[in-house]
Amino acid sequence: MQQSEALCPKFEFAFSILSRKWTGLIIQTLLPGPKRFREIADMIPNMSDRMLSERLKELEGEGIVMRTVYPDIPVRIEYALTEKGKSLESVMREVQKWAQQWVDC
Amino acid sequence: MQQSEALCPKFEFAFSILSRKWTGLIIQTLLPGPKRFREIADMIPNMSDRMLSERLKELEGEGIVMRTVYPDIPVRIEYALTEKGKSLESVMREVQKWAQQWVDC
């Protein structure tokens, strides 16, 4: 194998983030704008709240999602994509285009 | 939640294919052209042969990879992307662009 043909480790890492179950869908729900926990959960009915909570923490840790607490009464917590997260939009768009063309319902 | 905001099930299915460990990397190794089992394995050193064999069978079942047996002596078996598989190139490209910009080595 030639060195130039070796796979970039960054590519593998990016896939390891995006490959976790629900992560792609969670990011997609946040692309139009910040959302509260319940709004995200309602858009992905098959995912448990516990799983959503876990995934949001991971995405926060990776700098893809940002959690903001607003001091309203009752307190309001919103999840939003960071710049790193927003720049996943073109990845999402290409996955969606591919799915539309090739995946039968 | 408004109906129009619901997530397309095709999108979820596409992610369920692409989210399996190694699948993205295997597809990437096949983008430049058909390869033999050993060539793919050598390009992804951390993946076991058993895993590669399993993933290739799955990808064949999904119509993403095509297996061709050439009646040479000894027999030659090549794996290639189908049209459906090749059209994943733009997805791969966007993932790679994102990783280059945002993932530290």
Backbone of each chain as ProteinMPNN parsed JSONL, in Angstrom:
{"seq_chain_A": "MQQSEALCPKFEFAFSILSRKWTGLIIQTLLPGPKRFREIADMIPNMSDRMLSERLKELEGEGIVMRTVYPDIPVRIEYALTEKGKSLESVMREVQKWAQQWVDC", "coords_chain_A": {"N_chain_A": [[0.845, -1.206, 0.0], [0.551, 2.188, -0.847], [1.761, 5.083, 0.859], [0.334, 7.434, 0.446], [-2.168, 6.534, -0.025], [-3.216, 5.836, 2.372], [-5.728, 6.045, 4.918], [-7.05, 9.067, 6.204], [-6.708, 9.778, 9.618], [-8.352, 11.65, 10.837], [-10.675, 11.566, 9.389], [-11.665, 9.087, 10.125], [-12.151, 9.606, 12.797], [-14.12, 11.587, 12.643], [-16.173, 10.081, 11.557], [-16.559, 8.375, 13.684], [-17.768, 9.993, 15.534], [-20.116, 10.788, 14.161], [-21.255, 8.372, 13.76], [-22.555, 7.362, 15.927], [-25.524, 6.049, 17.271], [-28.472, 7.899, 16.676], [-27.189, 10.372, 16.753], [-26.801, 11.79, 14.315], [-29.447, 12.406, 13.674], [-30.191, 13.99, 15.845], [-28.524, 16.227, 15.507], [-29.556, 17.099, 13.082], [-32.127, 17.943, 13.855], [-31.458, 20.226, 15.219], [-30.45, 21.959, 13.344], [-32.199, 23.946, 12.126], [-32.383, 25.769, 14.225], [-32.014, 26.766, 17.772], [-33.245, 24.506, 20.279], [-35.498, 23.224, 22.815], [-35.13, 20.54, 25.221], [-37.432, 18.875, 25.236], [-38.633, 19.463, 22.784], [-36.766, 18.468, 20.934], [-36.849, 15.758, 21.643], [-39.499, 15.135, 20.955], [-39.374, 15.201, 18.212], [-37.97, 12.982, 17.519], [-39.284, 10.274, 17.886], [-38.704, 7.546, 18.513], [-36.532, 7.469, 20.16], [-35.241, 7.206, 23.448], [-35.654, 9.362, 26.35], [-33.516, 9.231, 28.077], [-31.447, 8.375, 26.437], [-31.296, 10.56, 24.688], [-30.46, 12.548, 26.437], [-27.944, 11.578, 27.135], [-26.624, 11.605, 24.629], [-26.695, 14.339, 24.031], [-25.023, 15.348, 25.991], [-22.588, 14.182, 25.209], [-22.269, 15.411, 22.706], [-22.037, 18.04, 23.498], [-19.636, 17.848, 24.889], [-17.949, 17.396, 22.757], [-17.934, 19.797, 21.538], [-19.883, 20.366, 19.687], [-22.509, 20.829, 20.249], [-24.152, 23.349, 22.18], [-25.127, 24.243, 25.407], [-27.513, 26.268, 26.856], [-28.546, 28.034, 29.687], [-31.34, 29.792, 30.564], [-32.281, 32.322, 32.798], [-35.11, 32.261, 33.386], [-38.403, 32.045, 34.876], [-40.366, 29.262, 35.038], [-36.966, 27.963, 34.916], [-35.298, 28.082, 31.767], [-33.969, 25.907, 29.401], [-31.876, 25.691, 26.646], [-30.767, 24.003, 23.695], [-28.242, 24.352, 21.303], [-26.602, 24.41, 18.087], [-23.064, 24.718, 17.831], [-20.537, 26.667, 16.012], [-18.918, 24.696, 14.89], [-20.724, 22.588, 14.952], [-22.782, 23.607, 13.314], [-21.492, 23.623, 10.899], [-21.728, 21.094, 10.081], [-23.859, 20.962, 8.478], [-23.689, 20.713, 5.644], [-22.791, 18.11, 5.38], [-24.986, 16.699, 6.405], [-26.881, 17.482, 4.497], [-25.944, 16.265, 2.158], [-26.142, 13.568, 2.873], [-28.879, 13.362, 3.081], [-29.706, 13.937, 0.456], [-28.631, 11.738, -0.854], [-30.041, 9.667, 0.394], [-32.663, 10.256, -0.413], [-32.51, 9.696, -3.112], [-31.729, 7.002, -3.249], [-32.761, 5.317, -1.244], [-35.456, 3.239, -0.65], [-38.775, 3.746, 0.524]], "CA_chain_A": [[0.0, 0.0, 0.0], [1.306, 3.438, -0.843], [1.454, 5.934, 1.995], [-0.662, 8.429, 0.066], [-3.495, 5.919, -0.057], [-3.679, 5.581, 3.733], [-6.879, 6.869, 5.27], [-6.819, 10.116, 7.195], [-7.299, 9.436, 10.916], [-9.416, 12.611, 11.139], [-11.878, 11.054, 8.746], [-12.163, 8.012, 10.975], [-12.673, 10.207, 14.021], [-15.392, 12.243, 12.305], [-17.188, 9.04, 11.444], [-16.854, 7.79, 14.99], [-18.759, 10.878, 16.159], [-21.381, 10.769, 13.427], [-21.797, 7.021, 13.63], [-23.318, 6.942, 17.103], [-26.963, 6.017, 17.009], [-29.264, 9.101, 16.925], [-26.43, 11.623, 16.71], [-27.117, 12.506, 13.078], [-30.807, 12.933, 13.752], [-30.219, 15.083, 16.828], [-27.928, 17.395, 14.85], [-30.502, 17.59, 12.074], [-33.229, 18.694, 14.496], [-30.961, 21.521, 15.703], [-29.993, 22.821, 12.239], [-33.002, 25.172, 11.934], [-32.235, 26.716, 15.336], [-31.983, 26.178, 19.127], [-34.461, 23.82, 20.731], [-35.508, 22.675, 24.165], [-35.028, 19.082, 25.293], [-38.696, 18.232, 24.88], [-38.857, 19.635, 21.337], [-35.916, 17.488, 20.23], [-37.388, 14.427, 21.942], [-40.743, 14.928, 20.197], [-39.072, 15.025, 16.79], [-37.353, 11.663, 17.324], [-40.142, 9.531, 18.819], [-38.203, 6.232, 18.934], [-35.362, 7.604, 21.043], [-35.622, 7.445, 24.844], [-35.141, 10.602, 26.931], [-32.205, 8.948, 28.668], [-30.494, 8.353, 25.33], [-31.13, 11.937, 24.206], [-29.672, 13.255, 27.427], [-26.567, 11.083, 26.987], [-26.071, 12.091, 23.36], [-26.495, 15.796, 24.111], [-23.812, 15.552, 26.793], [-21.444, 13.844, 24.355], [-22.123, 16.442, 21.673], [-21.524, 19.211, 24.208], [-18.225, 17.555, 25.15], [-17.195, 17.484, 21.498], [-18.025, 21.16, 21.01], [-20.826, 20.424, 18.566], [-23.74, 21.409, 20.804], [-23.946, 24.292, 23.28], [-26.302, 24.236, 26.278], [-27.656, 27.58, 27.491], [-29.593, 28.102, 30.712], [-31.901, 31.144, 30.693], [-32.815, 32.44, 34.16], [-36.535, 32.554, 33.445], [-39.124, 31.246, 35.874], [-39.301, 28.323, 35.391], [-35.724, 28.062, 34.148], [-35.427, 27.586, 30.391], [-32.687, 25.385, 28.909], [-31.913, 25.464, 25.207], [-29.615, 23.387, 23.044], [-28.002, 24.947, 19.983], [-25.349, 23.988, 17.457], [-21.939, 25.66, 17.759], [-20.067, 26.813, 14.626], [-18.476, 23.348, 14.493], [-21.94, 21.813, 14.72], [-23.496, 24.157, 12.145], [-20.785, 23.296, 9.664], [-22.122, 19.736, 9.662], [-25.059, 21.043, 7.639], [-23.478, 20.187, 4.285], [-22.742, 16.65, 5.502], [-26.388, 16.276, 6.541], [-27.587, 17.709, 3.231], [-25.531, 15.234, 1.201], [-26.721, 12.289, 3.31], [-30.299, 13.413, 2.755], [-29.835, 13.814, -1.009], [-28.342, 10.342, -1.194], [-31.149, 8.845, 0.882], [-33.83, 10.509, -1.271], [-32.339, 9.042, -4.413], [-31.399, 5.575, -3.251], [-33.407, 4.483, -0.233], [-36.903, 3.083, -0.821], [-39.53, 3.791, 1.789]], "C_chain_A": [[0.875, 1.248, 0.0], [0.838, 4.317, 0.313], [0.304, 6.89, 1.666], [-2.08, 7.854, 0.045], [-4.045, 5.648, 1.334], [-4.837, 6.516, 4.08], [-6.526, 7.87, 6.353], [-7.469, 9.745, 8.529], [-8.401, 10.407, 11.338], [-10.753, 12.147, 10.578], [-12.518, 9.985, 9.629], [-12.783, 8.588, 12.248], [-14.029, 10.879, 13.769], [-16.502, 11.209, 12.196], [-17.538, 8.457, 12.792], [-17.824, 8.684, 15.77], [-20.118, 10.677, 15.487], [-22.036, 9.397, 13.419], [-22.57, 6.572, 14.858], [-24.808, 7.074, 16.841], [-27.634, 7.301, 17.502], [-28.498, 10.413, 16.738], [-26.764, 12.451, 15.463], [-28.497, 13.152, 13.141], [-30.904, 14.096, 14.74], [-29.647, 16.363, 16.203], [-28.912, 17.973, 13.83], [-31.655, 18.388, 12.708], [-32.772, 20.077, 14.944], [-30.526, 22.461, 14.579], [-30.864, 24.064, 12.043], [-32.867, 26.187, 13.061], [-32.288, 26.014, 16.681], [-33.325, 25.532, 19.489], [-34.328, 23.382, 22.182], [-35.508, 21.156, 24.103], [-36.289, 18.401, 24.759], [-39.003, 18.33, 23.382], [-38.033, 18.636, 20.523], [-36.504, 16.095, 20.404], [-38.636, 14.133, 21.107], [-40.491, 14.687, 18.711], [-38.434, 13.662, 16.487], [-38.059, 10.683, 18.268], [-39.552, 8.197, 19.301], [-37.033, 6.29, 19.91], [-35.819, 7.893, 22.477], [-35.035, 8.772, 25.335], [-33.735, 10.403, 27.495], [-31.113, 8.978, 27.592], [-30.237, 9.771, 24.817], [-30.234, 12.721, 25.157], [-28.183, 12.881, 27.329], [-25.899, 11.661, 25.734], [-25.795, 13.601, 23.403], [-25.245, 16.112, 24.93], [-22.554, 15.259, 25.985], [-21.185, 14.954, 23.334], [-21.629, 17.762, 22.277], [-20.014, 19.038, 24.44], [-17.356, 17.683, 23.91], [-17.278, 18.861, 20.859], [-18.96, 21.303, 19.824], [-22.138, 21.076, 19.006], [-23.392, 22.278, 22.016], [-25.253, 24.34, 24.088], [-26.383, 25.588, 26.967], [-28.825, 27.564, 28.47], [-30.062, 29.547, 30.824], [-32.594, 31.26, 32.049], [-34.271, 32.906, 34.201], [-37.152, 31.778, 34.611], [-40.324, 30.607, 35.19], [-38.1, 28.461, 34.463], [-35.907, 27.448, 32.747], [-34.044, 27.152, 29.908], [-32.807, 25.113, 27.417], [-30.612, 24.848, 24.708], [-29.474, 23.977, 21.648], [-26.712, 24.376, 19.407], [-24.31, 25.093, 17.571], [-21.57, 25.854, 16.282], [-19.618, 25.457, 14.063], [-19.685, 22.466, 14.157], [-22.686, 22.272, 13.475], [-22.82, 23.747, 10.847], [-21.002, 21.838, 9.257], [-23.311, 19.766, 8.706], [-24.846, 20.439, 6.242], [-23.342, 18.664, 4.293], [-24.172, 16.097, 5.539], [-27.128, 16.363, 5.203], [-27.236, 16.617, 2.221], [-26.095, 13.863, 1.574], [-28.197, 12.239, 2.902], [-30.544, 13.259, 1.249], [-29.645, 12.36, -1.437], [-29.528, 9.454, -0.818], [-32.385, 9.011, -0.008], [-33.721, 9.726, -2.573], [-32.319, 7.521, -4.318], [-32.136, 4.713, -2.25], [-34.912, 4.441, -0.469], [-37.596, 3.139, 0.527], [-40.201, 2.444, 2.058]], "O_chain_A": [[1.832, 1.341, 0.769], [-0.332, 4.294, 0.693], [-0.579, 7.126, 2.49], [-3.063, 8.594, 0.092], [-5.208, 5.271, 1.476], [-4.907, 7.642, 3.587], [-5.797, 7.56, 7.296], [-8.659, 9.429, 8.566], [-9.288, 10.039, 12.109], [-11.805, 12.31, 11.196], [-13.728, 9.974, 9.852], [-13.816, 8.109, 12.715], [-14.956, 10.758, 14.57], [-17.618, 11.419, 12.671], [-18.686, 8.082, 13.028], [-18.612, 8.189, 16.575], [-21.127, 10.43, 16.148], [-23.221, 9.266, 13.112], [-23.183, 5.505, 14.839], [-25.284, 8.059, 16.276], [-27.386, 7.738, 18.626], [-29.118, 11.464, 16.579], [-26.982, 13.66, 15.549], [-28.687, 14.292, 12.717], [-31.617, 15.069, 14.494], [-30.217, 17.444, 16.352], [-29.075, 19.19, 13.734], [-32.098, 19.393, 12.15], [-33.582, 20.999, 15.043], [-30.259, 23.636, 14.83], [-30.324, 25.147, 11.814], [-33.205, 27.356, 12.874], [-32.57, 24.817, 16.749], [-34.387, 25.973, 19.049], [-33.23, 23.197, 22.705], [-35.839, 20.56, 23.078], [-36.222, 17.48, 23.945], [-39.558, 17.405, 22.789], [-38.52, 18.041, 19.562], [-36.642, 15.344, 19.439], [-38.81, 13.02, 20.611], [-41.296, 14.048, 18.033], [-38.37, 13.246, 15.33], [-37.517, 10.307, 19.308], [-39.875, 7.759, 20.405], [-36.599, 5.259, 20.423], [-36.69, 8.736, 22.69], [-34.036, 9.249, 24.795], [-32.881, 11.285, 27.402], [-30.025, 9.517, 27.794], [-29.094, 10.139, 24.543], [-29.355, 13.467, 24.724], [-27.299, 13.732, 27.423], [-24.765, 12.139, 25.779], [-24.786, 14.073, 22.877], [-24.498, 17.034, 24.601], [-21.571, 15.996, 26.064], [-20.048, 15.377, 23.124], [-20.889, 18.506, 21.633], [-19.228, 19.959, 24.218], [-16.179, 18.034, 23.996], [-16.756, 19.074, 19.765], [-18.845, 22.25, 19.045], [-22.788, 21.781, 18.233], [-22.466, 21.98, 22.77], [-26.339, 24.46, 23.522], [-25.417, 26.014, 27.599], [-29.933, 27.143, 28.138], [-29.269, 30.433, 31.144], [-33.401, 30.404, 32.412], [-34.624, 33.819, 34.948], [-36.488, 30.958, 35.246], [-41.236, 31.329, 34.787], [-38.208, 29.007, 33.364], [-36.582, 26.432, 32.582], [-33.077, 27.909, 29.989], [-33.709, 24.403, 26.972], [-29.525, 25.125, 25.216], [-30.449, 24.09, 20.905], [-25.839, 23.917, 20.144], [-24.635, 26.271, 17.425], [-22.209, 25.278, 15.402], [-19.903, 25.122, 12.913], [-19.659, 21.697, 13.196], [-23.163, 21.458, 12.684], [-23.477, 23.547, 9.825], [-20.517, 21.401, 8.214], [-23.724, 18.729, 8.185], [-25.717, 19.739, 5.724], [-23.728, 18.0, 3.331], [-24.517, 15.165, 4.813], [-27.885, 15.468, 4.826], [-28.108, 16.105, 1.519], [-26.48, 13.088, 0.699], [-28.693, 11.211, 2.44], [-31.458, 12.553, 0.823], [-30.389, 11.83, -2.262], [-29.962, 8.606, -1.598], [-33.07, 8.037, -0.321], [-34.701, 9.17, -3.069], [-32.83, 6.832, -5.201], [-32.142, 3.489, -2.385], [-35.571, 5.481, -0.488], [-37.083, 2.651, 1.533], [-40.881, 2.285, 3.072]]}, "seq_chain_B": "MQQSEALCPKFEFAFSILSRKWTGLIIQTLLPGPKRFREIADMIPNMSDRMLSERLKELEGEGIVMRTVYPDIPVRIEYALTEKGKSLESVMREVQKWAQQWVDC", "coords_chain_B": {"N_chain_B": [[-45.622, 19.527, 17.722], [-45.102, 20.314, 14.324], [-46.207, 18.598, 11.392], [-44.615, 18.915, 9.124], [-42.158, 19.323, 10.161], [-41.257, 16.911, 10.982], [-38.824, 14.26, 10.942], [-37.396, 12.865, 8.022], [-37.892, 9.458, 7.35], [-36.209, 8.106, 5.621], [-33.799, 9.408, 5.818], [-33.017, 8.68, 8.373], [-32.67, 5.966, 7.946], [-30.561, 5.95, 6.095], [-28.546, 6.931, 7.715], [-28.414, 4.835, 9.488], [-27.223, 2.872, 7.992], [-24.742, 4.074, 7.322], [-23.741, 4.48, 9.804], [-22.65, 2.243, 10.926], [-19.857, 0.754, 12.434], [-16.77, 1.11, 10.761], [-17.904, 1.074, 8.225], [-18.054, 3.492, 6.744], [-15.335, 3.952, 6.284], [-14.643, 1.699, 4.782], [-16.151, 2.098, 2.459], [-14.912, 4.427, 1.604], [-12.337, 3.477, 0.924], [-12.954, 2.115, -1.364], [-13.724, 4.005, -3.19], [-11.785, 5.068, -5.109], [-11.62, 2.921, -6.871], [-12.175, -0.627, -7.824], [-11.256, -3.182, -5.441], [-9.255, -5.819, -3.965], [-9.939, -8.14, -1.279], [-7.751, -8.259, 0.53], [-6.36, -5.896, -0.013], [-8.148, -3.908, 0.833], [-8.28, -4.557, 3.545], [-5.628, -4.041, 4.315], [-5.563, -1.296, 4.183], [-7.061, -0.455, 6.298], [-5.964, -0.843, 9.108], [-6.738, -1.363, 11.798], [-9.007, -2.872, 11.761], [-10.531, -6.059, 12.013], [-10.187, -9.049, 9.95], [-12.439, -10.617, 9.968], [-14.445, -8.819, 10.655], [-14.326, -7.106, 8.446], [-15.15, -8.845, 6.433], [-17.771, -9.358, 7.254], [-18.923, -6.768, 7.106], [-18.629, -6.25, 4.367], [-20.369, -8.119, 3.306], [-22.811, -7.161, 4.3], [-22.895, -4.669, 3.004], [-23.021, -5.514, 0.379], [-25.512, -6.755, 0.444], [-27.083, -4.503, 0.738], [-26.863, -3.345, -1.67], [-24.762, -1.624, -2.147], [-22.166, -2.364, -2.448], [-20.502, -4.455, -4.822], [-19.676, -7.75, -5.572], [-17.274, -9.39, -7.426], [-16.318, -12.317, -9.077], [-13.485, -13.417, -10.657], [-12.55, -15.769, -13.081], [-9.763, -16.526, -12.834], [-6.581, -18.228, -12.399], [-4.798, -18.43, -9.486], [-8.276, -18.071, -8.416], [-9.737, -14.82, -8.674], [-11.034, -12.339, -6.637], [-12.955, -9.453, -6.583], [-13.97, -6.403, -5.041], [-16.296, -3.865, -5.575], [-17.729, -0.557, -5.774], [-21.206, -0.082, -6.321], [-23.481, 1.843, -8.459], [-25.142, 3.108, -6.627], [-23.478, 2.981, -4.405], [-21.263, 4.462, -5.325], [-22.39, 6.953, -5.463], [-22.251, 7.833, -2.94], [-20.032, 9.296, -2.69], [-20.041, 12.143, -2.526], [-21.083, 12.529, 0.0], [-19.044, 11.392, 1.569], [-16.991, 13.161, 0.887], [-17.842, 15.587, 1.99], [-17.867, 14.923, 4.7], [-15.175, 14.533, 5.095], [-14.138, 17.092, 4.529], [-15.27, 18.515, 6.622], [-14.081, 17.225, 8.802], [-11.377, 17.85, 8.367], [-11.402, 20.578, 8.859], [-12.317, 20.821, 11.494], [-11.53, 18.806, 13.292], [-9.013, 18.08, 15.534], [-5.737, 16.688, 15.218]], "CA_chain_B": [[-44.72, 19.471, 16.555], [-45.773, 20.32, 13.02], [-45.877, 17.432, 10.577], [-43.537, 19.229, 8.181], [-40.871, 19.318, 10.844], [-40.856, 15.538, 11.295], [-37.643, 13.849, 10.194], [-37.618, 11.88, 6.971], [-37.389, 8.143, 7.769], [-35.104, 7.703, 4.735], [-32.592, 9.991, 6.39], [-32.631, 7.831, 9.488], [-32.178, 4.705, 7.416], [-29.232, 6.193, 5.516], [-27.595, 7.006, 8.819], [-28.239, 3.53, 10.115], [-26.214, 2.167, 7.177], [-23.441, 4.731, 7.405], [-23.273, 4.601, 11.172], [-21.988, 1.03, 11.408], [-18.403, 0.92, 12.556], [-15.921, 0.789, 9.619], [-18.583, 1.134, 6.929], [-17.613, 4.682, 6.023], [-13.955, 3.769, 5.837], [-14.608, 0.692, 3.708], [-16.631, 2.761, 1.24], [-13.87, 5.357, 1.15], [-11.238, 2.757, 0.255], [-13.398, 1.635, -2.676], [-14.06, 5.115, -4.099], [-10.902, 5.193, -6.272], [-11.791, 1.802, -7.796], [-12.333, -1.95, -7.212], [-10.108, -3.678, -4.669], [-9.355, -7.158, -3.397], [-10.141, -8.16, 0.171], [-6.505, -7.971, 1.245], [-6.03, -4.474, -0.204], [-9.014, -3.131, 1.731], [-7.843, -4.865, 4.912], [-4.348, -3.363, 4.578], [-5.781, 0.148, 4.319], [-7.75, -0.198, 7.578], [-5.211, -1.806, 9.92], [-7.345, -1.71, 13.09], [-10.22, -3.676, 11.576], [-10.235, -7.48, 11.821], [-10.659, -9.624, 8.692], [-13.797, -11.105, 10.173], [-15.314, -7.651, 10.601], [-14.382, -6.654, 7.054], [-15.965, -9.798, 5.686], [-19.155, -9.114, 7.658], [-19.357, -5.478, 6.563], [-18.747, -6.35, 2.912], [-21.616, -8.857, 3.03], [-23.914, -6.231, 4.551], [-22.913, -3.657, 1.949], [-23.501, -6.21, -0.808], [-26.955, -6.92, 0.65], [-27.746, -3.206, 0.581], [-26.657, -2.859, -3.041], [-23.748, -0.57, -2.169], [-20.935, -3.004, -2.938], [-20.708, -5.561, -5.747], [-18.565, -8.702, -5.478], [-17.096, -10.054, -8.711], [-15.346, -13.409, -9.066], [-12.858, -13.606, -11.961], [-12.096, -17.166, -13.151], [-8.324, -16.667, -13.033], [-5.976, -19.243, -11.544], [-5.949, -18.71, -8.615], [-9.464, -17.233, -8.605], [-9.551, -13.454, -8.201], [-12.313, -11.762, -6.202], [-12.853, -8.015, -6.392], [-15.117, -5.666, -4.497], [-16.424, -2.541, -6.201], [-18.955, 0.164, -5.444], [-22.262, 0.031, -7.329], [-23.849, 3.254, -8.668], [-25.636, 3.566, -5.327], [-22.304, 3.164, -3.551], [-20.449, 5.583, -5.842], [-23.034, 8.245, -5.203], [-21.923, 8.248, -1.569], [-18.784, 10.066, -2.721], [-20.201, 13.521, -2.041], [-21.229, 12.439, 1.457], [-17.682, 11.179, 2.094], [-16.2, 14.378, 0.68], [-18.263, 16.589, 2.977], [-17.397, 14.479, 6.024], [-13.741, 14.768, 5.132], [-13.918, 18.549, 4.625], [-15.621, 18.902, 7.988], [-13.053, 16.69, 9.71], [-10.145, 18.628, 8.178], [-11.528, 21.892, 9.471], [-12.733, 20.882, 12.897], [-10.994, 17.772, 14.177], [-7.573, 18.167, 15.776], [-5.055, 15.382, 15.207]], "C_chain_B": [[-45.521, 19.485, 15.26], [-45.302, 19.133, 12.192], [-44.665, 17.701, 9.685], [-42.158, 19.216, 8.839], [-40.384, 17.907, 11.169], [-39.672, 15.116, 10.414], [-37.982, 12.764, 9.177], [-37.065, 10.522, 7.41], [-36.258, 7.638, 6.875], [-33.77, 8.19, 5.271], [-32.082, 9.105, 7.522], [-32.059, 6.514, 8.986], [-30.779, 4.849, 6.819], [-28.193, 6.256, 6.627], [-27.371, 5.653, 9.458], [-27.269, 2.664, 9.305], [-24.831, 2.752, 7.459], [-22.875, 4.74, 8.817], [-22.603, 3.334, 11.69], [-20.48, 1.205, 11.362], [-17.701, 0.364, 11.324], [-16.592, 0.995, 8.262], [-18.125, 2.338, 6.103], [-16.206, 4.521, 5.465], [-13.854, 2.755, 4.698], [-15.058, 1.325, 2.392], [-15.556, 3.703, 0.701], [-12.721, 4.633, 0.433], [-11.638, 2.305, -1.146], [-13.709, 2.762, -3.666], [-13.106, 5.229, -5.293], [-11.045, 4.045, -7.282], [-11.874, 0.471, -7.065], [-11.065, -2.395, -6.485], [-10.358, -5.108, -4.223], [-9.462, -7.041, -1.885], [-8.89, -7.699, 0.921], [-6.113, -6.497, 1.142], [-6.86, -3.593, 0.717], [-8.528, -3.303, 3.171], [-6.555, -4.105, 5.258], [-4.517, -1.858, 4.781], [-6.488, 0.519, 5.623], [-7.173, -1.158, 8.618], [-5.9, -2.218, 11.229], [-8.575, -2.616, 12.98], [-9.843, -5.141, 11.334], [-10.772, -7.966, 10.469], [-12.109, -10.084, 8.81], [-14.811, -9.959, 10.066], [-15.451, -7.152, 9.162], [-15.294, -7.554, 6.228], [-17.461, -9.594, 5.977], [-19.71, -7.83, 7.02], [-19.542, -5.542, 5.045], [-20.032, -7.092, 2.533], [-22.83, -7.952, 3.23], [-24.039, -5.221, 3.405], [-23.363, -4.25, 0.617], [-25.024, -6.351, -0.723], [-27.727, -5.629, 0.441], [-27.542, -2.604, -0.813], [-25.644, -1.727, -3.149], [-22.435, -1.101, -2.729], [-21.31, -4.217, -3.79], [-19.463, -6.447, -5.686], [-18.449, -9.416, -6.817], [-16.002, -11.105, -8.61], [-14.806, -13.575, -10.483], [-12.247, -15.005, -12.02], [-10.618, -17.293, -13.51], [-7.834, -17.857, -12.203], [-4.778, -18.62, -10.831], [-7.068, -17.691, -8.834], [-9.233, -15.837, -7.998], [-10.919, -12.882, -7.846], [-12.125, -10.274, -5.953], [-14.142, -7.424, -5.855], [-15.136, -4.273, -5.119], [-17.702, -1.868, -5.724], [-19.931, 0.092, -6.614], [-22.529, 1.529, -7.577], [-24.342, 3.88, -7.36], [-24.478, 3.846, -4.364], [-21.461, 4.351, -3.988], [-21.062, 6.927, -5.499], [-22.886, 8.674, -3.74], [-20.679, 9.132, -1.537], [-18.942, 11.481, -2.16], [-20.429, 13.567, -0.53], [-19.837, 12.324, 2.098], [-16.853, 12.465, 2.026], [-16.551, 15.43, 1.722], [-17.817, 16.206, 4.386], [-15.913, 14.797, 6.175], [-13.413, 16.257, 5.272], [-14.178, 19.02, 6.055], [-14.521, 18.467, 8.956], [-11.755, 17.492, 9.602], [-10.216, 19.948, 8.921], [-11.65, 21.841, 10.988], [-12.11, 19.854, 13.829], [-9.477, 17.923, 14.3], [-6.956, 16.776, 15.747], [-4.476, 15.083, 16.599]], "O_chain_B": [[-46.502, 18.754, 15.12], [-44.147, 18.717, 12.28], [-43.804, 16.839, 9.511], [-41.132, 19.114, 8.166], [-39.239, 17.722, 11.581], [-39.546, 15.568, 9.276], [-38.766, 11.857, 9.458], [-35.901, 10.429, 7.802], [-35.437, 6.833, 7.314], [-32.755, 7.498, 5.197], [-30.889, 8.816, 7.621], [-31.08, 6.005, 9.532], [-29.92, 3.988, 7.009], [-27.099, 5.707, 6.5], [-26.27, 5.351, 9.919], [-26.574, 1.819, 9.868], [-23.886, 2.035, 7.787], [-21.683, 4.976, 9.016], [-22.04, 3.345, 12.785], [-19.914, 1.724, 10.4], [-18.01, -0.745, 10.888], [-15.901, 1.082, 7.247], [-17.843, 2.213, 4.912], [-15.922, 4.901, 4.329], [-13.072, 2.936, 3.765], [-14.439, 1.123, 1.348], [-15.321, 3.767, -0.506], [-12.197, 5.137, -0.561], [-10.784, 2.131, -2.015], [-13.933, 2.503, -4.848], [-13.573, 5.469, -6.407], [-10.63, 4.187, -8.432], [-11.675, 0.411, -5.852], [-9.952, -2.031, -6.866], [-11.499, -5.556, -4.114], [-9.132, -6.016, -1.289], [-8.961, -6.863, 1.823], [-5.596, -5.919, 2.098], [-6.345, -2.645, 1.31], [-8.385, -2.332, 3.915], [-6.415, -3.59, 6.367], [-3.715, -1.223, 5.464], [-6.506, 1.689, 6.005], [-7.801, -2.156, 8.97], [-5.662, -3.322, 11.718], [-9.113, -3.068, 13.991], [-8.944, -5.431, 10.545], [-11.695, -7.371, 9.912], [-12.896, -9.956, 7.873], [-15.88, -10.105, 9.474], [-16.548, -6.818, 8.713], [-16.103, -7.081, 5.43], [-18.297, -9.649, 5.075], [-20.812, -7.816, 6.473], [-20.485, -4.967, 4.502], [-20.699, -6.737, 1.561], [-23.766, -7.973, 2.43], [-25.132, -4.956, 2.906], [-24.011, -3.573, -0.182], [-25.734, -6.098, -1.696], [-28.884, -5.65, 0.019], [-27.994, -1.494, -1.093], [-25.657, -0.963, -4.114], [-21.691, -0.383, -3.396], [-22.292, -4.909, -3.522], [-18.337, -5.954, -5.741], [-19.427, -9.991, -7.295], [-14.904, -10.832, -8.125], [-15.57, -13.841, -11.41], [-11.507, -15.394, -11.116], [-10.257, -18.075, -14.389], [-8.584, -18.419, -11.405], [-3.799, -18.295, -11.503], [-6.844, -16.601, -9.361], [-8.614, -15.703, -6.942], [-11.849, -12.932, -8.651], [-11.238, -9.875, -5.199], [-15.242, -7.877, -6.168], [-14.112, -3.593, -5.177], [-18.648, -2.541, -5.316], [-19.522, 0.192, -7.771], [-21.877, 2.382, -6.974], [-24.008, 5.018, -7.032], [-24.501, 4.82, -3.611], [-21.002, 5.144, -3.165], [-20.357, 7.911, -5.275], [-23.343, 9.749, -3.353], [-20.312, 9.656, -0.485], [-18.089, 11.959, -1.413], [-20.024, 14.517, 0.139], [-19.502, 13.052, 3.033], [-16.125, 12.812, 2.957], [-15.667, 16.087, 2.273], [-17.432, 17.07, 5.175], [-15.456, 15.259, 7.221], [-12.525, 16.636, 6.035], [-13.419, 19.808, 6.618], [-14.089, 19.237, 9.814], [-11.11, 17.781, 10.61], [-9.243, 20.391, 9.53], [-11.141, 22.718, 11.686], [-12.162, 20.023, 15.047], [-8.754, 17.899, 13.304], [-7.569, 15.806, 16.192], [-3.865, 14.034, 16.801]]}, "name": "protein", "num_of_chains": 2, "seq": "MQQSEALCPKFEFAFSILSRKWTGLIIQTLLPGPKRFREIADMIPNMSDRMLSERLKELEGEGIVMRTVYPDIPVRIEYALTEKGKSLESVMREVQKWAQQWVDCMQQSEALCPKFEFAFSILSRKWTGLIIQTLLPGPKRFREIADMIPNMSDRMLSERLKELEGEGIVMRTVYPDIPVRIEYALTEKGKSLESVMREVQKWAQQWVDC"}
